[in-house]
Structure formats: C-alpha cells, structure tokens
Amino acid sequence: MLVIKRLWSTGYNAMAEDAMPEDDVWLEEGIALRRTGRYSQAAEALEKAIAINPGNAAAWRNHAWALCQMDRDEEALASLDKAIALEPMSARTWILRGFALHRLGRYEKAVESYARAIEINPLGPDGRRAWNNRGAALDNLRRHEEAIESYDEALLIDPFDVYAWNNRGVSLAILGRQEEASRCFEKAIEIEPEYATAWRNLGLAYQALHRDTEAEAAFARARELGLE
C-alpha cells in the first residue's frame, strides 16, 4: 500500500535499469527501502529522484511517506503539498496528507484532506481508507455520530474491514451505546480472531454491560495476544 532489501536484488536486471529514467530508478529504490522499514535511506533515495526530476509526483509522495514513518510530519506535509501541486487528483496523496495532519493534531484540516480524497475516489481501497480515516479524525473532534457515518461508508466498500468495525465500536461506546459497540468488536474479532485491540475493547464494552465473566475472558485473550 516486503521483504525486498534493495532494488538491485529484486529482480531488476541491468537492461531494465538502463531502460528506466534515472529518477524512476531512485524512486523504485526508495519504495523498496521504505517497504523494508529503512526509512532514512528511503528518504535519501527519494531526494535523489526529486533532485533529478522535481516534477516526479510519486517521488514527492513516497518521500512524505518515509518522513511520516520517522515522525517528521511537518516535513512530510511540505512534500505532500509538492505532490498535490503536480498531481491534484491523486486520492492517495490526499489521504496521506490527512494522515500527517491527523498525527499533528490538526483534525479539522485532516477531515478536509480526507474529504477531498473521497471526492476524487469514493470507492475502492483508497475510498475505504479515506472514509475510515475521516471517521477517526471526526472522533478526535468529538463528532462521533458523523464518525459512525464515515465508518459505515467504509464498511459498505469493504464489510471485512476490521479497523472500521473496531473504530465504529469505539464511537458507539463513547456515546454509551455499549450493546451496539460490543457487536462491532465481535464482528472485528470474527473477521480477525487475533486482533488484540478489538479483544480489549470488547472487554471494556462487556464490563460496561456488567458481563464481567465475558469481560475478563476478553481481557485475558487480549493479554495472550500481547496487549497489556
């Protein structure tokens, strides 16, 4: 949206490298490095791509992604603004911009970025991510009913999105609708039985419903899965 270490060991032969523009060679190397968690090296490779071709929107976007992974969100925003100026109809770039703003606590601006992504592509994987992330930003603004509507849109696109089910449950729990919340967490667990966060949240919902034995079992399962 993995186990490659460097571009040169991923099956690209010399002929393919020669045929590829130099900025794209550095772009592919940066993507490969980012996917293996080598974010600083990825950022450096992507900066080389940008130096060669400042009009490479994908290089700017992936540069921002690597910076986000290093908690350099302000710098990431600058790269995303460059990417958007070059490619304003990229839903993925708007989603990443919303993510960076969200992490910086600028939730209203994050909602705006996710909304723009939805305008561009309301369906498919990008649409699902944008709706789900929009819901999370709205939750941070305490606009929980609107957040639930966003999660519902994400679930219309993908009924098996465990994150949307979990997030929807959290919104409902905050609103005191514990029975509905518990059903959301149960659904997330049905889809992904090892989703520790959903087990913990289910335990909290059961606890609020005074279903103490079930709550303790849910908490125990969350602990087994590594969540304290």
C-alpha positions in Angstrom: 0.0 0.0 0.0 8.1 -6.8 1.6 10.8 -8.3 2.1 12.8 -6.5 -0.6 16.1 -5.2 0.7 17.3 -3.1 -2.2 16.2 -2.5 -5.8 19.2 -4.2 -7.2 18.2 -7.6 -5.6 14.6 -7.6 -6.5 14.8 -9.0 -10.0 15.5 -5.8 -12.0 18.3 -6.7 -14.5 20.8 -4.3 -16.0 18.8 -3.9 -19.2 15.7 -2.9 -17.2 17.7 -0.4 -15.1 19.2 1.1 -18.3 15.7 1.5 -19.8 14.3 3.3 -16.8 14.7 7.0 -16.3 17.2 7.8 -13.6 14.7 9.5 -11.3 12.5 6.4 -11.6 15.4 4.1 -10.7 15.8 6.1 -7.4 12.1 6.2 -6.9 11.9 2.4 -7.1 14.9 2.1 -4.8 13.2 4.4 -2.3 10.0 2.4 -2.4 11.9 -0.8 -1.8 13.8 0.6 1.1 10.6 2.1 2.6 8.8 -1.2 2.4 11.6 -2.9 4.4 11.5 -0.2 7.1 14.7 1.5 6.1 13.1 4.9 6.2 16.1 7.2 6.4 17.8 5.5 3.4 14.4 5.6 1.6 14.1 9.3 2.1 17.7 9.8 0.8 17.0 7.8 -2.3 13.7 9.7 -3.0 15.5 13.0 -2.5 17.9 11.9 -5.3 14.9 11.2 -7.5 13.4 14.6 -6.8 16.8 16.3 -7.4 16.9 14.7 -10.9 13.2 15.4 -11.6 11.3 17.8 -9.3 8.2 17.0 -11.4 8.0 13.4 -10.2 4.9 13.4 -8.0 5.3 9.8 -6.9 8.8 10.6 -5.6 7.4 13.5 -3.5 4.5 11.3 -2.2 6.8 8.4 -1.2 9.3 10.9 0.3 6.5 12.1 2.5 5.5 8.6 3.4 9.1 7.8 4.5 9.2 11.0 6.6 5.9 10.2 8.3 7.4 6.8 9.3 10.2 8.8 11.1 7.7 11.1 12.8 8.8 14.0 10.6 5.2 15.0 9.8 5.8 18.8 9.2 8.4 17.9 6.6 6.1 15.3 5.1 3.4 17.9 4.6 5.8 20.1 2.6 6.5 17.1 0.3 2.8 16.3 0.0 2.0 19.9 -1.0 4.6 19.5 -3.8 3.0 16.2 -4.8 -0.5 17.7 -4.8 0.6 20.7 -6.9 1.9 18.2 -9.5 -0.9 15.7 -9.3 -4.0 17.2 -7.6 -6.3 14.3 -8.5 -4.3 11.7 -6.5 -6.7 10.4 -3.8 -3.8 8.5 -2.2 -1.8 11.7 -1.8 -4.7 13.5 -0.1 -5.2 10.5 2.2 -1.5 10.7 3.3 -1.8 14.4 3.8 -4.8 13.8 6.1 -2.8 11.2 8.0 0.1 13.6 8.5 -2.3 16.4 9.7 -4.1 13.9 11.9 -0.8 13.0 13.7 -0.1 16.7 14.2 -3.4 17.1 15.9 -4.9 19.2 13.1 -8.1 17.2 12.9 -10.2 19.8 11.0 -7.6 20.0 8.3 -7.3 16.2 8.3 -11.0 15.9 7.7 -10.8 18.3 4.8 -8.0 16.3 3.2 -9.9 13.0 3.6 -13.0 14.7 2.2 -11.0 15.7 -0.9 -9.8 12.2 -1.3 -13.3 11.0 -1.1 -14.4 13.5 -3.8 -11.8 12.1 -6.1 -12.3 8.4 -5.4 -15.2 7.5 -3.0 -14.8 3.8 -3.7 -12.2 1.0 -3.7 -9.3 0.7 -1.3 -8.5 4.4 -1.4 -12.1 5.3 -0.7 -12.3 2.9 2.2 -9.1 4.3 3.8 -10.3 7.8 3.4 -13.7 7.1 4.9 -12.2 5.2 7.8 -9.5 7.9 8.5 -12.1 10.6 8.2 -14.1 8.8 10.9 -11.0 8.7 13.2 -10.4 12.4 12.7 -14.1 13.2 13.4 -13.9 11.1 16.6 -11.0 13.3 17.7 -13.2 16.3 17.2 -15.9 14.6 19.3 -18.2 14.4 16.3 -19.0 10.8 16.9 -22.3 10.5 15.0 -20.6 11.8 11.9 -17.7 9.4 12.6 -20.0 6.5 12.7 -21.5 7.5 9.3 -17.9 7.5 7.9 -17.2 4.1 9.2 -20.5 2.9 7.7 -19.3 4.2 4.3 -16.0 2.3 4.7 -17.9 -0.9 5.6 -20.1 -0.5 2.5 -17.0 -0.6 0.4 -15.4 -3.5 2.4 -17.6 -5.3 5.0 -14.5 -7.1 6.2 -12.5 -4.0 7.2 -11.7 -4.9 10.8 -10.3 -1.4 11.6 -13.6 0.2 10.5 -15.6 -2.3 12.7 -13.3 -1.6 15.7 -13.4 2.2 15.2 -17.2 2.2 14.8 -17.4 0.2 18.1 -15.3 2.8 19.9 -17.5 5.7 18.7 -20.6 3.8 19.8 -19.0 3.1 23.2 -18.2 6.7 23.7 -21.8 7.5 23.0 -22.8 5.0 25.7 -24.2 2.5 23.2 -22.4 -0.4 24.6 -24.5 -3.2 23.2 -24.0 -2.0 19.7 -20.4 -1.4 20.4 -19.9 -4.9 21.6 -21.4 -6.3 18.4 -18.9 -4.2 16.3 -16.0 -5.6 18.3 -17.3 -9.1 18.0 -17.6 -8.6 14.2 -14.0 -7.4 14.1 -12.8 -10.5 16.0 -14.9 -12.8 13.8 -13.0 -11.5 10.8 -9.6 -11.3 12.5 -9.5 -13.6 15.6 -6.1 -12.3 16.7 -6.9 -8.6 16.6 -5.8 -7.8 20.2 -7.2 -4.2 20.3 -10.7 -5.4 19.4 -10.5 -8.1 22.2 -9.5 -5.4 24.7 -12.3 -3.1 23.5 -14.8 -5.9 23.7 -13.7 -6.5 27.3 -14.4 -2.8 28.1 -17.8 -3.0 26.4 -18.7 -6.2 28.3 -17.5 -4.6 31.5 -19.8 -1.6 30.9 -22.7 -4.0 30.4 -21.8 -5.8 33.6 -21.0 -9.0 31.7 -18.0 -9.5 34.0 -17.1 -13.1 33.2 -17.1 -12.4 29.5 -15.2 -9.2 30.0 -12.4 -11.0 31.9 -12.2 -13.6 29.2 -11.8 -10.9 26.5 -9.1 -9.1 28.5 -7.3 -12.4 29.0 -7.4 -13.0 25.3 -6.0 -9.5 24.6 -3.1 -10.2 27.0 -2.4 -13.6 25.3 -2.1 -11.7 22.1 0.5 -9.3 23.6 -1.7 -6.3 24.6 -1.2 -5.3 28.2 
